[in-house]
Amino acid sequence: MVANTLKLKQRRSRERRERIVAAATRLFGRRGIAQTSLTEVAKLAGVPLPSLYDYFKDKQDLVAAVPEDNYLALYERLTAVANGKQGPRQQLRATFLANLEYIRDNPDWGRVFFLEIWPSAAVGQARIRKAVDRYGLHYVELIRRAVAAGEYTRDLDPYLGMSLLMGSLCHLTAVWLLYRKPYELVDRGTAMFDLTEVSFLRRS
């Protein structure tokens, strides 16, 4: 009975924290980080303001939690997608497109990260940088495996390949958001990946 009560409290605590981060993602994305107060976040999340401080010590702490939590959700999606693919090339493509699908399905997150956090000094925060680095290194590892398998040219620098892919993803997303979704993001991303990957391929 005590164990069940503890589990229930832990679940409610986790759900409350998730509501707070979801509310912050929505408000930061639609209004901007500087223009959003913690009072507004607490109200949208449906929690008393003092309860918000049980989870986050200040606004900066909450800002860092937004990319952390969204990248964790993205990793879960990437794992599910990659498990159904054979070979590093297919996994790399699936990873790239799954990220765009996540942004398309969560445009508030896209606005927070690509229009608020990425262009600002906030991306230099250790927690945010760690989440970004982990994602980037996943690309590096898949590119290395594709090179080792003979699918990509041996002189391809995995870090340069990662930069090309992540740079194109950032650009596509920023334009998509700034110009109010002028194209289907995943379709454009598919064409971009295929065009970029041509330069990776092993030449016979």
Secondary structure, 3 states (H helix, E strand, C coil): CHHHHHHHHHHHHHHHHHHHHHHHHHHHHHHCCCCCCHHHHHHHHCCCHHHHCCCCCCHHHHHHHHHHHHHHHHHHHHHHHHHCCCCHHHHHHHHHHHHHHHHHHCHHHHHHHHHHHCCCHHHHCHHHHHHHHHHHHHHHHHHHHHHHCCCECCCCCHHHHHHHHHHHHHHHHHHHHHCCCCCCHHHHHHHHHHHHHHHHECCC
